[in-house]
Amino acid sequence: MKNMVMKKFMATVAAVTVAAVMMTGCGSTETASTQEAAQPAATEEAQPAAEEAAPAEEEAAPTEAAISGTITMAGSTSMEKLANATAESFMAKYPDVTVTAEFTGSSAGVESVLAGSVDIGNSSRNLKDEEKAAGAVENIVAIDGIAVVTDKGNTVTGLEKQQLIDIYTGKIKNWSEVGGADQAIVVIGREAGSGTRGAFEEILEVVDGCAYASELDSTGAVMAKVASTPGAIGYVSLDVVDDTVIALALDGVEATAENIKAGNYFLSRPFVMATKGEISEQSEAVQALFDYLASDEGKELIASVGLITVD
């Protein structure tokens, strides 16, 4: 009897042990399966997060390469407004670049760039063959009109091309000869070496043939002299003309940007930023300056100072 009871007890313990082992195995399998099932989900959730983080890193990168250094310019006084506006705007865009400009006349500016004392030589005329032969490269950045101006008291509002030639060569000496008052004509011009003078005389084909009463060394000086002198006539860059003088029509065409761009106004000339060698051979800062002037932003700047873009 005792033996039978003991056998039943041992059989029960064995059954319980087997069941426990089987349950443990099932639990381990379930845990592993649950972990395996959860792992892909975690991976899938992590991947979009990583992908979303990537663009943020790209946005943090600068859109333009950092540029630093200096740019020096010298030359045409007629280009003073353009040079100063360019320097100010460019330095605002590239605060690590310093741009300076001196206004010494076109020929002096080209000489300076060829001598290596400046990066850019500003010239309000086309470069001469000998300047190009010496290594100067003609980079036209804008087109300017040359306005012929008189004092506000003058009653003449326009001249024919030949009349203008005759006034500057001394053949016509009184305003009454061209429909004005009986008043002596005071012929004002720029100094030798001025780009404005060079362009003016070349267009009229009167090089070294003008009879000047005064030869002044800047655009501003010509404006002031004409404005304050009864009977005076002078020539200046179109972009500096203001209400202190009268700008004469030439051959019946007003001196406006629209007329110059259309080719109807004959007194116009290029604004050149000359370099020694091609632009691609210049410093990174200088190359960036020319890229800026050729951009939409640069073209807006050129137009804002009364000049005409080259394209």
RAWO-V575389 format. One record per pair of residues at least 24 apart in sequence whose C-alpha atoms are under 8 Angstrom apart, sorted by the first residue. I is the first residue (numbers start at 1). J is the second residue. If there is no record, write none. Layout:
# RAWO-V575389
I|J / I|J
This chain:
# RAWO-V575389
66|94 / 67|94 / 67|96 / 67|97 / 67|284 / 67|285 / 68|94 / 68|95 / 68|96 / 68|97 / 68|98 / 68|285 / 69|96 / 69|97 / 69|98 / 69|285 / 70|97 / 70|98 / 70|99 / 70|100 / 70|285 / 71|97 / 71|98 / 71|99 / 71|100 / 71|118 / 71|119 / 71|120 / 71|285 / 71|286 / 72|99 / 72|100 / 72|101 / 72|118 / 72|119 / 72|120 / 73|99 / 73|100 / 73|101 / 73|102 / 73|109 / 73|118 / 73|119 / 73|120 / 73|121 / 73|122 / 74|101 / 74|102 / 74|103 / 74|104 / 74|105 / 74|108 / 74|109 / 74|112 / 74|118 / 74|120 / 74|121 / 74|122 / 75|102 / 75|103 / 75|104 / 75|105 / 75|106 / 75|107 / 75|108 / 75|109 / 75|110 / 75|121 / 75|122 / 75|123 / 76|103 / 76|104 / 76|105 / 76|106 / 76|107 / 76|109 / 76|122 / 76|123 / 76|124 / 76|194 / 76|195 / 77|103 / 77|104 / 77|105 / 77|106 / 77|218 / 77|219 / 78|124 / 78|195 / 78|196 / 78|218 / 78|219 / 78|236 / 78|237 / 79|122 / 79|123 / 79|124 / 79|271 / 81|305 / 82|302 / 82|305 / 85|301 / 85|305 / 86|301 / 90|289 / 90|292 / 97|285 / 105|193 / 105|194 / 105|195 / 106|193 / 106|194 / 106|195 / 107|193 / 107|194 / 107|195 / 108|193 / 110|136 / 110|274 / 113|274 / 113|275 / 113|276 / 114|275 / 114|276 / 116|276 / 119|275 / 119|276 / 119|286 / 120|273 / 120|274 / 120|275 / 120|276 / 121|272 / 121|273 / 121|274 / 121|275 / 122|271 / 122|272 / 122|273 / 122|274 / 123|195 / 123|271 / 123|272 / 123|273 / 123|274 / 124|195 / 124|196 / 124|199 / 124|269 / 124|270 / 124|271 / 124|272 / 125|195 / 125|196 / 125|198 / 125|199 / 125|269 / 125|270 / 125|271 / 125|272 / 126|269 / 126|270 / 126|271 / 126|272 / 135|276 / 135|277 / 136|274 / 136|275 / 136|276 / 136|277 / 137|274 / 137|275 / 137|276 / 137|277 / 137|278 / 138|272 / 138|273 / 138|274 / 138|275 / 139|272 / 139|273 / 139|274 / 139|275 / 140|270 / 140|271 / 140|272 / 140|273 / 140|310 / 141|270 / 141|271 / 141|272 / 141|273 / 141|293 / 141|294 / 141|309 / 141|310 / 142|270 / 142|271 / 142|272 / 142|302 / 142|307 / 142|308 / 142|309 / 142|310 / 143|268 / 143|269 / 143|270 / 143|271 / 143|307 / 143|308 / 143|309 / 143|310 / 144|237 / 144|238 / 144|239 / 144|268 / 144|269 / 144|270 / 144|271 / 144|307 / 144|308 / 145|237 / 145|238 / 145|239 / 145|255 / 145|256 / 145|257 / 145|260 / 145|267 / 145|268 / 145|269 / 145|307 / 146|196 / 146|200 / 146|235 / 146|236 / 146|237 / 146|238 / 146|255 / 146|267 / 146|268 / 146|269 / 147|235 / 147|236 / 147|237 / 147|238 / 147|241 / 147|247 / 147|248 / 147|255 / 147|267 / 148|233 / 148|234 / 148|235 / 148|236 / 148|247 / 148|248 / 149|226 / 149|233 / 149|234 / 149|235 / 149|236 / 149|245 / 149|246 / 149|247 / 149|248 / 150|226 / 150|227 / 150|231 / 150|232 / 150|233 / 150|234 / 150|245 / 150|246 / 150|247 / 150|248 / 151|226 / 151|227 / 151|228 / 151|229 / 151|230 / 151|231 / 151|232 / 151|233 / 151|244 / 151|245 / 151|246 / 152|227 / 152|244 / 152|245 / 152|246 / 153|230 / 153|231 / 154|180 / 154|181 / 154|230 / 154|231 / 155|180 / 155|181 / 156|180 / 156|248 / 157|246 / 157|247 / 157|248 / 157|249 / 158|248 / 158|249 / 158|250 / 158|251 / 158|252 / 159|248 / 159|249 / 159|250 / 159|251 / 159|252 / 160|250 / 160|251 / 160|252 / 161|204 / 161|250 / 161|251 / 165|204 / 165|206 / 168|210 / 168|211 / 168|212 / 169|206 / 169|209 / 169|210 / 169|211 / 170|210 / 170|211 / 175|231 / 183|231 / 184|231 / 185|231 / 185|232 / 185|233 / 186|212 / 186|213 / 186|229 / 186|231 / 186|232 / 186|233 / 187|211 / 187|212 / 187|213 / 187|214 / 187|232 / 187|233 / 187|234 / 188|212 / 188|213 / 188|214 / 188|215 / 188|216 / 188|222 / 188|225 / 188|226 / 188|232 / 188|233 / 188|234 / 188|235 / 189|213 / 189|214 / 189|215 / 189|216 / 189|222 / 189|234 / 189|235 / 190|214 / 190|215 / 190|216 / 190|217 / 190|218 / 190|219 / 190|222 / 191|215 / 191|216 / 191|217 / 196|235 / 196|236 / 196|237 / 199|268 / 199|269 / 200|235 / 200|267 / 203|266 / 203|267 / 238|306 / 238|307 / 239|305 / 239|306 / 239|307 / 257|306 / 257|307 / 257|308 / 261|308
